[in-house]
Structures are given as C-alpha cells and as structure tokens.
Amino acid sequence: MPMGQSANIFRALIVVLLVQIVPGTALSAPDFVNICRVHETAISFPQDVIRVLSLNVSHGRNTAPNQLLVSKEQTYLNLDKIAALLGEVAPDVVALQEADAPSRWSGDFDHVSYLAEESGFPCFVHGRHSTSWISRYGTALLSRSRPGEEGSVRFSPSWPSKQKGFVFATFDWPVEHQHVVVTIVSVHFDFLRASVRDQQVSELVAHLSESGGPIILMGDLNSEWGEGPSHVRALVDTLNLRAFSPENDSMGTYKDPAGKRLDWILISQDLEFETYEVLPHVVADHFAILAEIVYRGQRQQDQSADDQARSVQ
C-alpha cells in the first residue's frame, strides 16, 4: 500500500476513534427537518400499489472503508449514483439510513436534501439521531406526495456506538373506495450489541403499537432471521407483521448478495407483497431492497365473509 494512502487511513481511524470517545460540540442545526415543496411536483399517493425502497446510503461513501477517505467531489458522484437508481426504479417512498445532514466527515453538505432534489422527491423528513462535532446523521423518508403526521425518535444512548433512531410519516392511501392511513417507517438498529437492539425493538414497538393502521417498516435492522434471537422475528411477532420469504438465504443485503440479510421491509397483515427484490446496483456497502405492496384488508374481510356464508349453508 502506498505510504500516502496508509497515512490517510491512519488519520481516518484516529478521527473515528475520537468521534466515539469525545462527544464534543454538536453542529448547530435542527435535529428534525421536514420539507415538502408541494408547489413543485408533489402528486397524490398512488392507488392500489405502493412502491417502496430502502437503502443504507453509507454516508455517501459508496464502498470506501470510511467517508473520511472520500473527497467532497466523489461524495457528490456517489450520491448521483443513488439518485440515478431512484430515478430508474421510481419508488413512491424511499427509506434511507446513515443519511447525513451537513457533516465535516462527509463533505459538509446535506445528503438528504441533495438526493431528494436530484431524484425528484418534493417531500422528505430527516431525523438527525446522532450528532457530534464531526457528524450529524440518521434516518430519512423521501416521498412524492405530502405526508400527514411526521416525526423522529432517538433511541436511548448506546455508547460506544453512535445513537440510532427512526423517522415515520403517515400517508392517506386511497384504496378500494376508502382512504387508509398507512404509517411508513425508516429505522436503523445498533450494529454492535444484541442487548442494545433488544432495547431499540422495545422502544420502536412502544411507539408503533399505537399507530392503529397498516404499517410499512423499512431499514437496516442489523439482524438476520435465522440467527439465534432474531430482532427481525421479534418485530414480526410483537407487531404482527410479515416478512417476505424470511428464510431465503440468497437475499443478502450487506456487501455481498450471498452475505448477511440485514436490511428488511416488514408489513402489516392487512398488506401484501406483490413483488420484492434485492437490487444488484452497487451504490453503497448495502444493497437496496425494492417492494410493491397492496392493501388486502378488504379482500381478506370479503373472503372471511364468504367462508362464513358457505359454512352456514
């Protein structure tokens, strides 16, 4: 390895260590931002099918080992690749994790606002769950239509790993001659300790159990289905959600399609997956997941009524 590159990596590692052990002064910016440029291109929420995508954008570093090793110009180019992907697959709502507000370690510009503008999403919500002298980042939702209720929740501190959290937004979904209020969530769980993820599951469940309608939960859960105590299974069981083909070991999302499946889209029982795929595009160290979701609540009720009528006959 060239000496100059070795020195850059060493300096980056020192800064990362300092970020973990020296909180410093947080950057002066709000911890929650919601913007909707409805006068531009916002459209009504789609009928019948919702197309959603989730991606850990890795602070805009693509597959580099650390964002401190990436120039501002290259970070823009990396985000352009993500914007091009969003333009290609055209989701209605996008969930992002490791999404940066202006941060010294990743070019000092707003990655979420940039992605929203470049990929044609007039609305976004961004929760900056982790703040320090060098970084401010968290989870985000981009949408083509105006959300209803919006919010951001920080999980309890989990030193030495950075603080995580989730954002949520509700949307009025005109489906089957009615308006269904669906809650969509972008969440990121801790990567380091199962005990921390246990607590984060509890905090997320406490919030979502009061939603009262269909839920689409997306994000980097840092957990697989088949491993010991699975935090994916915990969410599915506790919130009565469903996962797509959860035991499929060929849907890896972290670094290698044959690797760990850490990123998930989970949905309520009154929803149904029409399609679900891990996209092959290399735009971060995680792969994006794309799903088309339909409402099945009324059909399920009709089927139950038909079954009951047949049983009476």
C-alpha positions in Angstrom: 0.0 0.0 0.0 1.4 3.5 -0.9 2.7 5.4 2.1 0.4 8.3 1.4 -2.7 6.1 1.4 -1.6 4.4 4.6 -1.2 7.8 6.3 -4.7 8.8 5.2 -6.2 5.6 6.5 -4.4 6.0 9.8 -5.6 9.6 10.2 -9.2 8.5 9.4 -9.0 5.8 12.1 -7.8 8.3 14.7 -10.7 10.6 13.9 -13.2 7.8 14.0 -11.8 6.9 17.5 -12.1 10.4 18.6 -15.7 10.6 17.4 -16.5 7.6 19.7 -14.8 8.8 22.8 -15.1 12.6 22.6 -18.7 13.9 22.2 -17.5 17.4 21.5 -20.0 20.2 20.5 -22.9 19.3 18.2 -23.2 21.1 15.0 -25.8 24.0 15.2 -28.7 22.6 13.1 -32.2 21.2 13.9 -32.4 17.6 14.8 -35.5 17.0 12.7 -36.3 18.5 9.3 -39.4 18.1 7.2 -39.7 19.8 3.9 -42.4 19.4 1.2 -42.2 21.5 -1.9 -45.9 20.8 -2.9 -46.0 23.8 -5.3 -43.4 21.9 -7.5 -44.2 18.3 -8.3 -45.9 16.6 -5.3 -48.6 14.2 -6.5 -51.3 12.2 -4.9 -50.4 9.0 -3.1 -50.8 6.1 -5.6 -53.9 3.9 -5.7 -53.7 0.1 -5.5 -50.0 -0.4 -5.3 -47.3 1.3 -3.2 -43.7 1.0 -4.5 -41.2 1.4 -1.7 -37.4 1.2 -1.5 -35.0 1.0 1.5 -31.2 1.7 1.4 -28.5 2.3 3.9 -26.6 5.0 2.0 -23.4 4.6 4.0 -22.8 8.4 4.5 -22.3 8.8 0.7 -19.0 6.8 0.7 -20.2 4.0 -1.7 -17.9 1.0 -0.8 -14.9 3.0 0.6 -13.8 1.9 4.1 -14.7 5.3 5.6 -16.3 8.5 4.4 -13.3 10.5 5.7 -11.3 8.9 2.9 -13.7 10.2 0.2 -13.4 13.7 -1.3 -16.4 16.0 -1.4 -16.5 15.8 -5.2 -16.5 12.0 -5.0 -19.3 12.0 -2.4 -21.4 14.0 -4.8 -20.7 11.5 -7.6 -21.6 8.6 -5.2 -24.9 10.3 -4.3 -25.6 10.9 -8.0 -25.4 7.1 -8.5 -28.0 6.6 -5.8 -30.2 9.4 -7.4 -29.9 7.6 -10.7 -31.0 4.4 -9.2 -34.1 6.1 -7.6 -34.9 7.6 -10.9 -34.6 4.2 -12.6 -36.9 2.2 -10.3 -39.2 5.1 -9.4 -40.4 4.3 -5.9 -43.2 6.3 -4.3 -41.5 6.3 -0.9 -37.8 5.8 0.0 -36.4 4.9 3.4 -32.7 5.9 4.0 -30.3 5.1 6.8 -26.9 6.6 7.6 -28.2 9.7 5.8 -26.1 12.8 6.6 -27.0 16.4 7.3 -24.1 18.7 6.7 -21.2 16.9 8.4 -17.5 17.5 8.3 -16.7 13.8 7.8 -18.8 13.6 4.6 -18.3 16.7 2.5 -20.2 19.2 4.7 -23.4 19.3 2.7 -26.9 17.9 3.2 -27.1 14.4 1.6 -30.8 14.0 2.1 -31.8 17.3 0.6 -29.4 16.7 -2.3 -30.9 13.2 -3.0 -34.4 14.5 -2.8 -33.8 17.2 -5.3 -31.7 15.1 -7.7 -34.1 12.2 -7.8 -37.3 14.3 -8.0 -38.9 13.8 -4.5 -40.5 17.1 -3.4 -41.0 15.9 0.2 -38.7 14.5 2.8 -38.4 14.0 6.6 -34.9 13.6 8.2 -34.1 12.7 11.7 -30.6 13.5 12.8 -30.3 11.0 15.6 -26.5 11.1 16.1 -24.8 14.5 16.5 -21.2 15.3 17.2 -18.5 17.9 16.3 -17.8 16.0 13.1 -21.1 14.4 12.0 -24.9 14.7 12.1 -26.9 11.9 10.6 -29.8 9.5 11.0 -32.7 8.1 9.0 -35.0 9.7 6.4 -38.0 9.3 4.2 -38.4 10.7 0.7 -41.9 10.8 -0.8 -43.6 12.1 -3.9 -46.7 13.1 -2.0 -47.3 15.1 1.1 -47.2 13.2 4.4 -49.7 13.7 7.2 -48.2 13.2 10.6 -44.4 13.1 10.7 -41.9 12.6 13.5 -38.4 11.5 14.5 -37.5 9.4 17.6 -34.0 8.9 19.0 -33.3 5.6 20.7 -31.7 5.6 24.1 -27.9 6.3 24.1 -25.8 3.2 23.3 -22.2 4.3 23.9 -19.7 3.5 22.5 -21.7 3.0 19.3 -23.4 6.1 17.8 -27.0 6.8 18.7 -29.7 5.4 16.3 -33.4 6.0 15.8 -36.2 6.2 13.3 -38.5 8.6 11.4 -42.1 8.0 10.5 -44.7 9.6 8.3 -48.4 8.8 7.6 -50.0 8.9 4.2 -53.6 8.9 3.1 -53.9 5.9 0.7 -57.0 6.0 -1.5 -57.7 2.3 -2.0 -60.8 0.2 -2.6 -63.2 3.1 -2.3 -61.8 4.2 1.0 -58.9 6.1 2.5 -56.5 4.1 4.5 -53.9 5.8 6.7 -50.7 3.9 6.4 -47.6 4.6 8.6 -44.2 4.3 6.9 -41.1 4.0 9.0 -37.3 4.2 8.3 -35.3 2.7 11.1 -31.7 1.8 11.9 -30.7 -0.5 14.7 -27.3 -0.7 16.5 -24.7 -2.9 14.9 -22.6 -3.7 17.9 -24.7 -5.4 20.7 -27.8 -7.6 20.7 -28.8 -6.1 24.1 -28.9 -2.6 22.6 -31.1 -3.9 19.7 -33.4 -5.5 22.3 -34.0 -2.1 23.9 -34.4 -0.5 20.5 -37.0 -3.1 19.5 -38.9 -2.3 22.7 -38.8 1.5 22.1 -39.9 1.1 18.4 -42.8 -1.3 19.4 -44.0 1.1 22.1 -44.4 3.8 19.5 -45.8 1.8 16.6 -48.3 -0.2 18.7 -50.4 3.0 18.9 -50.5 3.6 15.2 -53.9 1.9 14.7 -53.5 1.3 10.9 -51.3 -0.5 8.4 -47.5 -0.3 8.9 -44.7 -0.5 6.4 -41.4 -0.7 8.3 -38.1 -0.4 6.4 -34.5 -0.2 7.3 -31.2 -1.6 8.4 -32.1 -3.8 11.4 -28.5 -5.3 11.7 -30.2 -8.6 12.3 -31.0 -11.8 10.3 -33.9 -14.1 10.5 -32.2 -17.4 11.1 -29.6 -16.4 13.8 -30.3 -17.1 17.5 -32.5 -14.4 19.0 -33.6 -12.5 15.9 -34.7 -8.9 16.2 -36.5 -9.2 12.9 -38.6 -12.1 14.2 -39.2 -10.1 17.4 -40.7 -7.2 15.4 -42.8 -9.6 13.2 -44.2 -11.4 16.3 -44.7 -8.4 18.5 -46.3 -6.0 15.9 -48.0 -8.8 13.9 -46.0 -8.0 10.8 -44.9 -10.2 7.8 -41.6 -10.5 6.1 -41.0 -11.6 2.5 -39.5 -15.1 2.3 -37.6 -14.6 5.6 -35.6 -17.8 5.4 -34.4 -17.2 1.9 -30.6 -17.2 2.3 -29.9 -15.8 -1.2 -31.2 -12.3 -0.5 -28.1 -10.8 1.2 -28.1 -7.0 1.5 -24.7 -6.3 3.1 -21.6 -6.2 0.8 -22.4 -9.4 -1.0 -25.8 -10.8 -2.3 -24.7 -14.1 -0.7 -23.9 -12.4 2.6 -25.9 -11.2 5.5 -29.5 -10.1 5.1 -29.5 -7.1 7.4 -32.0 -4.8 5.6 -35.7 -5.6 5.6 -39.2 -4.4 4.6 -41.8 -5.6 7.0 -45.6 -5.0 6.5 -48.8 -5.4 8.4 -51.0 -8.5 7.9 -53.6 -6.4 6.0 -50.9 -5.6 3.4 -49.4 -8.0 0.9 -46.2 -8.1 -1.1 -46.7 -8.1 -4.9 -43.0 -8.0 -5.6 -39.8 -7.9 -3.5 -36.2 -7.9 -4.7 -32.7 -7.0 -3.7 -31.3 -4.7 -6.3 -27.9 -5.5 -7.8 -26.7 -1.9 -8.1 -23.6 -1.1 -6.1 -24.3 2.3 -4.7 -23.3 1.8 -1.1 -22.0 -1.1 1.1 -25.6 -2.2 1.4 -27.9 -3.2 -1.4 -31.2 -1.5 -1.9 -34.4 -3.5 -1.4 -37.5 -2.7 -3.5 -41.0 -3.9 -2.9 -44.5 -3.4 -4.4 -47.2 -3.5 -1.7 -51.0 -3.8 -2.0 -53.8 -3.5 0.5 -55.6 -6.8 1.2 -57.6 -5.8 4.3 -61.0 -5.6 2.4 -60.3 -8.6 0.3 -59.5 -10.5 3.5 -62.7 -9.4 5.1 -64.7 -10.4 2.0 -63.1 -13.8 1.9 -63.9 -14.4 5.6 -67.5 -13.4 5.0 -67.7 -15.8 2.0 -66.2 -18.6 4.1 -68.7 -17.9 6.9 -71.6 -17.9 4.4 -70.5 -21.2 3.0 -70.2 -22.7 6.4 -73.8 -21.7 7.2 -75.1 -23.3 4.0 
